[in-house]
Amino acid sequence: MFERYSIRRFIALFVCVGCLAVAVTHTVQAEDSTAVSFDQLDPHAASAWARLVLTSVDTEFPNKMSLVYVDASQVKTPRQNFPAFYGCFDWHSSVHGHWVLARLLRTVPDLPEAEPIRATLDRHLSKANLEQEAAFFARDEHKSFERMYGWAWFLRLTMELDGWDDADGRRWRENLRPLEQLLRKRIAAYLPLLSYPIRVGQHTDTAFALGQLFDYAHAVDDPELAALVAKSARTFYRDDKNYPVAYEPSGHDFFSSCWNEADLMRRLLPADEFARWLDAFVPNAASQLTDGTIQPVQVTDVTDGKLVHLAGLNLSRAWCLRAVAEALPEGHPLKQPLRESALRHLQAGVAYVNSGHYEGDHWLATFALYAITESGRRAP
């Protein structure tokens, strides 16, 4: 049923030679993707992903809204509830789709899609739209809506616009403030009550969100939030040892809880201390990186919205493995094996972007762009 919404109705398939593979059946086989590398975004891929996201952020249906209703008057269409972030199948995917557009607009010189991106962001990120979204989130029955995955991506979008010397960018950034401030209060209220971390390969994984919140807190100079995140992370993860790496992934994972945790802790600990922590956390990593325990995975059906999560797992592992490698001291024996595994995961994951099926196409460009452009950043 879902397949009838394929974005083939909306957008042609784009092929970046050596980067992007075309889906010819319900599975995708990666072509030679040796041209994919970290910190180097092919301009053809940038344009393809821009057009893909431009279509998706204005695609209202199909849509999944996981909402709590307290009366019939709340039953509305996605666009009525979320005039800014109504597309891309769900709220969080729309938010990080907007991050893709903002990142490409800022960082890719002479992007052919710059004008429609600017027009789309101007239309979606208006003051009135964001005030309405903040009012939605402020209702008590919505206090756990998109907690904390969607919150983290919203703050990542805020980071992208913060400090940008661009008239439109400054206006959009100001328009985000009401929801930004509300989510900041929600985080401050929630984290002290979270007794245990959520360890899962999907949206609610605590380590992923804490990593994003830590980056945001430093980017906008919020030491109170940075301290709260650091305290939570150390309480949850500082003494972890012997993670059962072989138990991952589960069949619907787009995250590795293991490597999300390592990606978080490399932000908090000095290099030598982080190396000791990592050696205790994944003591067999040297063999597991090469014996098939930690390896890219294949998606058996890109038209299945849950099974295609594994394409995202390749990409999120790529950014975690690479970030962990860069955080280790020079000469650490895991540094090069982590880098090599990260590149293999990146190449495998990028092959699924622009498959022609909305189940993955509404979100995978985000993970690909984040892996290529963010994974090498040094911790604050």
N, C-alpha and C positions, 0 to 999 in steps of 0.2 A: 504493500500500500504506500509506504513512505517513498518508494523509488519514483513514483509518478511526479514527485516534487523536484526531481533532479534539476540541477541548475543548468543542464543542457538547454533548457528553455530560455535561460537568461543570458548565458555567457559561453563563448567558444572556449575550447580547451587551449591552454597556452603551454607551449613546450619550451623549456630552457634546455638547450642541447647539453647533454651530459649531466643535467640536474634533475629535471622533472620527467617522470614517467607517465605515460598515458594509460588510463584504464580501458582495456578492451573487453574485459569480462568482469565478473564480480570480484576478482582478485587483481592485485597490481603487482607486477614483477618489476623490480628496480632495474633500470638501464644502467649503463656505465655512468657512475656519478662521481668520478674522481675530481671533477671540476668544483664540487661543493667543498668549501672550506670555511673555517671560522674567520670572522672579521672581514670577509670579502663577499659582499652580496652582489651577485650577478645582476646587472641592470635589467636584463630581460625578465628574470625572476621577480625583481622588485615591481616592475610594471604589471606582470601577471598577477602577483599577489594583491597589488593595489586594486586592480579591476575586480578581482574575486571578492575582496572585502567590500568594495563600494556597492556591489550588487547585494551582498549578504546583509549589510546593515540596514538596507531598505526593504528587505524581504520579511514581512510581518508573519506570514504563515508558510510552513508549519511552525508551531511555537509551543514550548513547554514552560508553563508557569506553575511553580511549586509554591502555592500561596495558601495562607490560612484565611478563610472568610468568616466573619462574625455576623454578617447580615447580607441579604440579597443585593443591596445597593452597591456592594463592592464588586460584583461580577461585571467585569469590563473586558474589552479587547486588550491585547498587549499594548497597542499604541495609546489607548486611553489611560492605561496605568503608567506606561513608561514612554513619554513622548520623545525622550532622547535615545533610550536604549531598548527599542522594541523589536529590533531585527535579530538575525543570526540565531534563531531557534530558542535562545534563552538569554536572560539578562546578562549573565557574566560573559558569555561569548560576544554579545554586542559591545560590552565595555572593552574587552581586550581587542576586539576588531577595531574600535576607535583608537586604541593605543597603536595598532599597526599603522593606521592612516597618519596619525600624528608623528610617529617615528619616521616613516618614509618621507613625509613632507619636510621634516627637519633635516634629514641626514642624506638624502639622495639628490645630488645636484641634477638639475635639468630633468627631473622626473616628468614624463609626458602627462601623467595623471594628476599633476599638482593642482591644476585649476578645479577639476571636479572634486578632488579631496578637500580643498579649502571650502568649496561651496557646501559640501556635505557636512563637514564639521561645523560650519557656521549655522547651518539649518538645525542640526541636531543639538549642538551644545549652546543653545540660547539660554538667556537668563530665565525666561519663563519656564522652559522645559526642565531645567535643573532644579528650580524651586519646586515644581510639581513632584519631581522624583524624590526630593528631600522630604516633602510632606508625606509621601507614601511610606518611606522608610521610618518616619517618626512615629507611626502608629504602633502601639504596644504589641499588637498581634504579629507585627512584622519584624520584631527585634532580632529574630534569628534568620531572617531571610538573607540568603547569600552569605551567611557567616561561615568561615572568614574568606573563602576563595574569591567570591565576587568583590568583597571589600578590598582584598589585597590588589586585585586587578584595577579597581577604581583608583586606588592610591598610586599604583604604577602609572596610570594615565595622568594623574595629577602631577607626578614627578616629571613626566615627559614634557609637560607644558610649563612647569615651574622654571622661571629664570630665562625663558626663551625670548630673545630680543626680536619679537615680531608682534605687530599691532594686533593681529587676529589672535595669535597665541596668548597674548596677555589678557585679552578679553575672555577667551574661552577658559583660561585658568581661573579668573575671578568668578566666572559663572559656576565653576565646580565647588566653590567654597562652602555653600550651605550643606551639601551632602557630605563633603569632606569633613566638616566640623562635627556633623552628627555621627559619622562613622568613627571618628576619633574618640568621641565620648562612649560609643558602644564598645569599642575595643578596650578602653580603660575600665569599663564596668565588667566585661566578660572575662578577660584573662586572669584576674585574681580569683575568679570562681571556677576556673577550669582545673580540676584536680589532677587530671591525667591527660597526656597528649593523645590525640587521635592519630593512629598509625594506619593509614589505608592508602591504596593506590589511586584514589579518586579525589573529588573536590575537597572533602573536609580534612585532608591531611594537615595537621597542625604545623609541621616543620616548614612546608612550602609557604604558608601564609606568614609565619614569623620571619622568614627570610625576606620576603617582600616588604613587610612592615618595618624591618630594621633598615633596609635601604631607603625607604621613604622617610623615616624619622631623621636620618642623617642628611638626606637631600634637602629637606625643608627646615632643618635645624630645630628639631623637636627633641631635646635631650630627655625629657620626661618619658616620652613614648619609647625612645631607644633604650632607656634603662629598664622599663617594664618588659620589653621584648627580651632583652638580654637576661633578665632575672628569670623569666618564664623558660627560656631556652635552656639555661643552665640547670634549673630545677628538673626539667623534663629529661634532659639528654646527657648531662655532663658525665654521669657514671655508667652509661650504656656500654655493654661489652658483648662480643660474640653474636652479632646480628645474624639471624638465619637467612643468609643471602639466597640460598638455594630454594627457599619458599616463594620467591618472587619470579615472575609476576603471576598475579591472579588473572583470570581470563578477560576481565574488563578494565584492567589498569591502564591509566595514562600517566601515572606517576610511579616512581619507586620510592616507597617510604624510607628505605635505607639511604638512598643517595640524596633525597631531599634533606634528610637529617644531616648528612655530612656537608651538604651545600650550605646549610644554616650554620653549623658549628665552625666552618672555615671562616665565616664572617666575624666570629666572636673571639677566637683564640689566636694568639701569636703563632707563627709558622711552626716553631719547634714543639710547642705545646699541642697544636693541632695534629702534628704528625704522630705524637705519642697517643693522642686520643683515637686517631684513625687506626693505628696499629692494633689497639685493643678492641675497637668497634668491629672491624672487618679483618681479623688476623690472618685469614687465608686469601686475602684479595689478590696477591701475586699470582696464585694458581687459578683462582676463579675468573680472573680477567682473560685467561687464555684456554681454559679447559672446557668452555661452553656453558659454564654456569651464568656468566654475565655476557650475553651476546645479543645483537639485534634480533628482533622478532618479526614475524611475517603476519600480515592481516589476511585472514582467510575469506573475508567478505566485506568489502568497503561499503556495501549498501546497508549493513547492520550498524546502527548507531552505537551499540555497545562494543562490538567486536573491533570496530575501527579505532577505538580508544588505544589499541596497541601501537598504532602509528604514532600517536602522541607520546607513548612510553619511550619509543626510540629517541624522540627529540628531547624530551625532558631529561632522560638519562644522559644524552649528549651534553646538555648544558651543565648538568651536575658533575659528571665525570671530568669535564674539562676544567670547570671552576675549582674542583678539588685538586686537580693536578697542579694548577697554577698557584694554589695556596701553599703547597708543600715546599719545604726548603730545597734549594738546589742540591742535586745529588741524591735525593731520596729515590730508592729503587722503584717506587710505584709511579713516579712522575711520568716517565715515557709510556709504560703500559696503559695508564689512564688516558693519556693524550691519544694514543692509537685507538683505544676502544671508543673514546668519545667521537672520533672522526668516523669510525664505522657506523656508530649509531646515528650520527647526523646524516650520513649518506643514505642509510636505509630509511630514515624518517622522511626526508625531503621527497623521496620518490612517491609518497602518497599524497602530497599536496597537489591540489587541482586534479583530483581523480575524476571529476565530472559528477560526483555524487554528493549531495548536500549534507549527508550524515557526517562526513569528515570535512568537507569544503567550508563549512560555516565556521570552523575554528582552527584548522591545522596550520594555516599561514601564520597565525600568532605564534605558535610553538616553534615553527621553523625560524621566523624572524628573531625571536628571543634567543634561540640557541645560537644563531650566527652572530648576533650583534651584542649580546649581553654576557655571554658565559665567560668572557675573558676579563671582565671588570674586577678590579681589586676590591677587597672588602673595605668599607669605610674605616 
